Amino acid sequence: MDYQNKIIIKGAREHNLKNIDVEIPRDSFTVITGLSGSGKSSLAFDTIYAEGQRRYIESLSAYARQFLDQLEKPDVDLIEGLSPAISIEQKSTTGNPRSTVGTVTEIYDYLRLLYARVAKPHCSNCGRELEKQSSEQIIDTLLENYDGKRLIILAPVIRGRKGHYRELFDEIMKDGFLRARVDGEVFELANDFKVDRYKIHNIEIVVDRLKINKDSRYRISESVEVALNFGNGTVIINDGTEDKIFSRNLACVECGISYQELAPNSFSFNSPFGSCPDCDGLGEKKEFDINLIIPDWEKTINEEGILPLGKPRKIWFFNQLEAVADKFGFSYDTKLSDLTKEQRDILLYGSKEKIPFTYKFGNGKSTQYMHKFSGIINYIKHYFDNTSSNKIRDWAESFMNTQT
């Protein structure tokens, strides 16, 4: 008999079952159908499920079994190929989009605990397995792999950022270090030392240069600890040919991305620690649809072509929009379809630079100020994210579509 691919039942007589034999394929979705009283529940719940639960409970220790109800063996001659089983109670649910079979049966809580203990985390950027080592493990690795070699121990302080870093180099000198490696080249530090502020740089402190042997373990230990402290848990070892990165944090040594320690809530889509940052664990998210915001591109702003704004009037946003139109060369009577790509992007997504605005108060006085234009989409999003009014939220959602 092939017990691995099917569940085999012989002589099932529970309740109204008449000594039936049946084979059910494993790892597949099987539906039991029939007339009322034909024995569907007797087979599924009172025979298969009951026997699966009974065997699971019997596998537990005597101490654990004393807290559980003892189940009687169902009236059946033979059941083979059976695994521990779960049963979902038939009930009306609240329609929570986060509900799954795992959450309804509460087996999800056990899976989260299991994953947090046995999972091997990988970098979400490059897919490499994340590495974490203690100081002692790093030192032992250096003694084992670099015995007799001369090494430079470096503490990374800047990774892939622009700036002249004059103040940083001054701080490094005040901390007692004489050299730094900038973009792969080692420099002697001096007062007012700086680099090109418009280029991207990698900067490491040269903590020590030494030859590895067993007699130098204390010096290696001191240097590695210093490098880990200045490098926020990361140390770079250079043997003259290549760099090797070690980290005592849960981090990707290639991408330089750090991760939190795995915990059960890391696998919970109801928790901000484990939920997707884009959809908040729902599997779908709402995004603004430009064609809902501007349903008719042949209209102008004066013709209420921008549906969320309506007709131009004396409000803060239209005051800004008027200044934007003057600066970028369009008017309220320009057809929206005639806008250039730059004008359209400014209108929808806002400006990167500050624009001079003039605002007139009710008493006739006016004031001028510099401000970035937020754009129509960010204008609606502000209300959607910050309002406590269901009416305003529904208004904002009317310009959004659901994306999976």
Phi, psi and omega in degrees: 000140180268092183280344185279335185252356182205158172261123184251125181239129180235131173064049178280121184232017182293130180055242186264013175283136186254068174054052187268153173244138181207147174239127182243124180294140177276165177055038177211169181261114183243132179249131176258120182238164178159172179292161176300130180087006182276351175106018180299308181292326179298322179284312187287309188267310188279347179247294186291307182296316182298319180289322177298317178294318181298317180293322180295315181295322180292339179281348181280167179290162179298326179295317181289325184293336183290343179266359184244151176289136178280129181260140178280150178289130179294159181282088182209145181284319187204134168225121180234156180077021185266138176252166172306138189241153172239153180232133179259122180291136178284116181202159178282136181257169181277356182076024178295124182294347178272353183287136175225176175301323180295320181284323181295321181273352181069008175288341179301323180296323179288322179295321179298319179295319179296312182297322181296334183266326187249352185292147173249101185292145178236156180292131180288346182267311185245349178086359180288150177291134181287143183241143176216128182226147174281167179302318180296321178295321178296315180297316179298322178296319179296316180295327183279319188263341185237024182300127179085357181260154176269130184236154168249126178260121187238146176247111181288129180240334178227129179231111172063045180228152178272158176143161178271336172057032178300315181296322179298315180295324176297319178295320179299318179294321179296330178281359173099008180265143186255341185227156174216150176257123181242116178053041175090356181242132182275132180237145168282130183277145177216170180300141180062024176292135179206169180236174181295119186290343185262002178253155177278132186234152165243124184235130176231144174278131174278105184278318183199154172230119187206165175261133186276125169202169185296332181287344183259018183302318182297316179295319178300316181299315180296317183292319179296318179298317179297314181297320179296322180291316180284335181263017179054045175092004181236140177227142178249131178247125178242126181257016180098344180241323182206164176264144172234126184258132175240148181216139173264004173259165173282099189211158173271119185287341180275313184270343181074021181263129178264151181229156176284155175298141180292137178217163180308324181286351174292340181251017179256121178281357173268356183249141177295344178285332184242346183285155176296130182292341181275317186249000181058032175084005183270344183081001178208155179215156180265132179231149181290137180253115183300326182286344172275329178286318178236084184289334181230104184286350179277350179276166175254174177296321178295334179269018179061040179292334176265099191303317182295334185270328182074209183282141179303138181206174185278079174229166185305313186294318180291331175298318177291318182298324179295318178294322178297317180298317179296319184289323186256011167080037171220171182226176179292346180259005176280131176298138182296332178288342181271356179291143174288169180299320179296315180297320180293318180295319177298316182298318185274317190249352177095177183254152177274328181260161179283144184238139177286127178241146174241124181243129180260129178276170181296333180275007177094344179287152180228156177220148179247141180212160178256131184203147173282137177279127187284331184090157185296316184295316178291331176297314178291319182298325178301315179292320181297320184279334190247348184282151171253004182266124177296328181294315180291322178296318177297323177298315180293321181293339180292347179253018183235154172240154180269126179247139179261000000 
